[in-house]
Amino acid sequence: KGGAVEFRAEKAGIVHAGVGKASFSKSALAENVNAFLGAIMKAKPTGAKGTYVQSVTLSSTMGPGVKIDVSEATSS
């Protein structure tokens, strides 16, 4: 469906998901990242303790990763 995002999670808790394309505008990518992180935070189990999202890194398929400020990314 349009707007649906498939993601996969590793045993270590790392989540991989496609949130956009390199051709997207900055605002479109930011909107997609915020929506994805919101869904992750909403799906947090009630028994989960500690920091649920420790770090956020964006990268293209074969490009280097760019760290994103977690507090800024999860605030909205």
Secondary structure as UniProt FT lines:
FT   TURN            2..3
FT   STRAND          7..9
FT   TURN            11..12
FT   STRAND          15..17
FT   TURN            22..23
FT   HELIX           26..42
FT   TURN            46..47
FT   STRAND          56..58
FT   STRAND          66..68
FT   HELIX           70..74
//
